[in-house]
Amino acid sequence: MDKHDGYIAREGFPFIFALALAAAALTWMGFQGLAVSVFAAMLFVVFFFRNPERTIPEEKGMVVSPADGRVLKIEEVRLDGLLQGPHRKVSIFMNVFNVHVNRVPYSGRVEKIEYHAGKFLSADLDKASADNEKNTVLIRTADGKAFLTIQIAGLIARRIVCWIGAGMEVVRGQRFGLICFGSRLEVVLPLDSKILVQAGQKVRAGETPLGVL
């Protein structure tokens, strides 16, 4: 059983307990209206950190979306970092109402993870991809193909969580992290990969086919 299973992502519990305690204290002190507002905020946090089960596609070569949200852009990019040369990149924007638990797009071995400090621009802007705080995960498949999954913080998001580390074997659809309160995920695939989504399309983490390696 995945230790990150459960109806609520465990990173949400400190927020939930703090708000519940505050609502109880305000009720005891007689501030009923304020207590109701704090309780409503607690319910939103519970909603935000929800962690639903997903049905993972089993087709060989199928890359799934790492995030719930909307496809912002599909483009060809030239890299000079963990990967080199031309690749295809799919960018996904998560608003505060989307499930924020991230999932592994395809099975393989985590070769390297790089954290980059940066700004907190709105995650739906193109320059957020280059300028914002991010966490880049390089995974290599059993047949030697490499791809990146990039967690990018947004205007409200101030915390990137990654549950995996270099050297770990991961499987398609496995939960691997989350970003708190609105953000962006990018998947960078080999240039010869077939892309199955379009800009503007809504996707679901672990379920929506993103492309084929």
N, C-alpha and C positions, 0 to 999 in steps of 0.2 A: 504493500500500500504506500502511495506517495505521501510523505509527511506534510505536503502542502495541499492535500485534499481537505475538504471541509466546506461548509456552506459560506463561511466568511474567511477571507485571507487573514492570517494571524497578525499581520502588521496593523490591521485595523483595530484590534482589541484595545490598545492603550487609549485611542481616541474615543472609542465607544464607552469604555469604563469611566473615563474622565467626564464625558458629557452626561452620562447617567448619574454620576455622583453629584455633578453640579446641579442637574435638574432636581434631584432629591433634596439637596440642601436648600435650593431656592423655594421649593414647595414647603419645607419645614419652616422657613423664615417668613412665609406668607406672600412671597412674590410669585403669585400664580401665573400671571401673564408672561413674565420672563421665563418661568420654568417651562411653560408650554413651548416657547420659542427654542429653548435649549434642547428640549426633548425632540422637537422636530428636526433640529440639527443632528441629533444623535441618530434618528431614523435615516436621514440622508447618508450619514457616514456608513451605517450598516448596508445601505443600498449600494454605495460606492465600492465597498470592499467585498461585494458578493463574489463567489468563486464557483460558478456552475460547472457541472460535468458537461463534457462535449463528446460527440461521436467522431472519432478520428478516421479519415479516409485511409484505406489500406493499399491503394494502387502504387506500384513500384514507380519511383521517380517523382511522385506527386509532392509538391511543396505546398504547405498550408499556411494560412495567414497567422502571424504571431500575435495579432491583436484584433480586438473588436474595433470597428470604426469605419471611416470612409477613405477610400483610395484617393489621395491627393494628386499623385503624379506618377507616371511611368516614363523612365528616361534611360538613355545610354550615358554612362559616366566613365571617365578615365581615372583610375585609382593609382596612387603612389604611396602605399602604406602597408597594411597587413596583406592586402592583395594588390597586384600590379596589373595595369593595362585596362582595356575596355571591359565593362560589365553592364548588366541591366539592373536598375534600381527601382524598387516599388516603395513608395512612401505612403504611410497610413496615419491619419489623424484621429486621435481619440479625444472626444469631448468628455466633460465631467459625468455624463450620464451613461457612458459605455462601461462595460466590464473592463477592468484595468489589469487583470492577471494576464501575463504574457506567456506564450507557448512556443516551444521549439518548432521551427518550420519543417525540419527534416532530420532524420536520424544520422548520427555520426559521433565523432570525437571532438571535444572542445580543445582546440590547439592553443588559443590565446584569448585573453580578455584585456582590453585596454580601456581605462577610464580617462576621459578628457574633461577638465574643468572648463566652464564657459558661461555664457550669458543665459538669461531666462526670457528670451523673446517668445512671442506667441508661436506655438508649435505648427500652425498652419502656414506660416511664412516660409518661403524658399530658403532665406538666409538662416533660418533656425537650424537647418541641416548642418551648416558649416560652423555656426557661431555658438550654438547652445551647448550646455553641459550634456555629455553623452557617455554611454557605455557600449563599446563595440565588442561583439562576440564572434570569433572566427571558429567555424565548425567545418571539419573535413569528413566527407562521407566515406563509406567502406570502399567505394570504387575510385577514391582519390579526388573527387570534386570538392571544391571549397566554396563556401558562401559566408556572408556576414549578416548578422542580425544586430541592428543598432537601436538601443533605447535612447531616446532624446527627451530631455526635460522641456517643459513649456513655460508659459507665463505664470501659471499658478503652481505647477509641479516643482517641488523643491527637493525631492528625494527619489533617487533611482535605486531600486532594490534588485539584486541579481542573486539567485540561489545556487547557481552552478559555478564551477571553477575549471581552470585549465587541467586537462588530463581526464576529465570525466566523460563517460559514454552517455549520450543523451538520445532520446527517442522522439520521433515525430509526435507532436501534440503534448509533450510533457510540459508541465508548468515550470517556468524557469525564472520568473521575477515579476515585478510590477513597477509602475511609476505612479506616484501619488498625485491625483487631482489634475488630469488633463495633460496630454503629451503626444509624442509622435514615435512611431516605429518604422524602421526602414529595413528592407531585405535586399541585399545585393547578391545577384546570381550570376553565374557564368554567362557570357555573351550569347552562347548558342541555346540558352534556356528558352522554352516557350512560355510566354506570359498569358495567363488565362483570365485576367481581370482587366477592367477599364477604369479610367479616372472617373470619380464620382460614385463608383460602386460601393455599396456597404458590404463589409466582410465580418466574419466571426472567427475568433481565435481558435485554432485547432480544427476547424471544420471547413472553411471556405478554401477551395483549391486556388492557390495563388499562381502557380506555374508548374512546369515540368522540367526537371534537370536533364 
